[in-house]
Amino acid sequence: MLVNKWDAVEKDNYTMQTYTDKIRNELNFVDYVPILFISAKSGQRVDQVMPLALKVQEERIARVTTGALNRVIQAAQDVHAPTSRTGIRSNGSMALRCVPIRPLHDLL
């Protein structure tokens, strides 16, 4: 996420963190998205835009192995075993598989 016009903001030692907290609070559904404060006018941090975008792209297309997913699920089940409808802990296990999902325009 790019926050432009950073040159127009009066800043102190806490301004960037304050804005970051506000953005994270208001847009809590994208808490995983990196935030970069830039100024297109002065060029401040503009050189960091493409490297950050490429890093995000790498993360977006990263494939998580089935084994890694299943280890995470198993660890979670070890701590919080699922219960049946009767309230008795279930011995059933769960497995996940990562499948490639990309927006349609990536496939065309």
C-alpha positions as CSV (number, residue, x, y, z in Angstrom):
1,M,0.0,0.0,0.0
2,L,1.4,3.3,-1.0
3,V,0.7,6.5,1.0
4,N,1.5,9.4,-1.2
5,K,1.9,13.1,-0.4
6,W,4.1,12.3,2.6
7,D,6.0,15.5,1.9
8,A,2.9,17.5,2.8
9,V,2.5,15.9,6.3
10,E,4.0,17.6,9.3
11,K,6.0,14.9,11.0
12,D,7.6,14.1,14.3
13,N,9.2,10.9,15.6
14,Y,5.9,9.1,15.9
15,T,4.0,10.3,12.8
16,M,4.7,7.3,10.6
17,Q,3.8,4.8,13.3
18,T,0.7,6.8,14.1
19,Y,-0.4,6.7,10.5
20,T,0.5,3.0,10.2
21,D,-1.6,2.2,13.2
22,K,-4.5,4.2,11.9
23,I,-4.3,2.5,8.5
24,R,-4.1,-1.0,10.1
25,N,-7.0,-0.2,12.3
26,E,-9.3,1.2,9.5
27,L,-8.2,-1.4,7.0
28,N,-7.8,-4.4,9.3
29,F,-8.7,-6.8,6.5
30,V,-5.4,-6.1,4.8
31,D,-3.1,-6.4,7.8
32,Y,-0.6,-8.4,5.8
33,V,0.0,-5.7,3.2
34,P,3.2,-3.7,3.5
35,I,2.8,0.1,3.8
36,L,5.2,2.5,2.2
37,F,5.0,6.2,2.8
38,I,6.2,8.1,-0.3
39,S,6.3,11.5,-2.0
40,A,6.1,11.5,-5.7
41,K,6.8,15.2,-5.7
42,S,10.1,15.0,-3.8
43,G,10.9,11.4,-4.8
44,Q,11.1,10.3,-1.2
45,R,11.1,6.5,-1.1
46,V,9.9,6.2,-4.7
47,D,12.9,4.0,-5.4
48,Q,11.5,1.5,-3.0
49,V,8.2,1.0,-4.8
50,M,9.3,-1.5,-7.5
51,P,11.4,-3.6,-5.2
52,L,8.5,-3.8,-2.7
53,A,6.0,-4.6,-5.5
54,L,8.3,-7.4,-6.8
55,K,8.5,-8.8,-3.3
56,V,4.7,-8.8,-2.9
57,Q,4.5,-10.5,-6.3
58,E,6.9,-13.2,-5.2
59,E,4.8,-13.8,-2.0
60,R,1.6,-13.8,-4.1
61,I,2.8,-16.6,-6.3
62,A,4.7,-18.6,-3.6
63,R,3.5,-22.2,-3.3
64,V,3.2,-23.7,0.2
65,T,3.9,-27.4,0.1
66,T,1.2,-29.8,1.2
67,G,3.5,-31.1,3.9
68,A,4.1,-27.6,5.4
69,L,0.3,-26.9,5.5
70,N,-0.4,-30.3,7.1
71,R,2.3,-29.7,9.8
72,V,0.7,-26.4,10.7
73,I,-2.8,-28.0,10.9
74,Q,-1.4,-30.9,13.0
75,A,0.3,-28.5,15.4
76,A,-3.0,-26.5,15.8
77,Q,-4.9,-29.7,16.3
78,D,-2.4,-30.9,18.9
79,V,-3.1,-27.7,20.9
80,H,-6.8,-27.4,20.1
81,A,-8.2,-30.7,19.2
82,P,-11.5,-30.5,17.3
83,T,-14.7,-31.7,19.1
84,S,-17.6,-33.6,17.8
85,R,-21.2,-32.3,18.0
86,T,-21.5,-34.1,21.3
87,G,-18.6,-32.3,22.9
88,I,-16.3,-35.3,22.8
89,R,-12.9,-34.7,21.3
90,S,-12.7,-36.2,17.8
91,N,-9.8,-38.4,16.7
92,G,-10.4,-37.5,13.1
93,S,-7.6,-35.6,11.4
94,M,-7.6,-32.9,8.8
95,A,-5.4,-32.4,5.8
96,L,-4.9,-29.4,3.4
97,R,-3.5,-29.0,0.0
98,C,-2.3,-25.8,-1.7
99,V,-3.8,-25.4,-5.1
100,P,-2.8,-22.7,-7.6
101,I,-5.3,-19.9,-7.6
102,R,-4.7,-16.7,-9.5
103,P,-6.9,-14.1,-11.0
104,L,-8.2,-14.9,-14.4
105,H,-6.1,-12.3,-16.2
106,D,-3.0,-14.2,-15.0
107,L,-4.2,-17.2,-16.9
108,L,-4.9,-15.6,-20.2
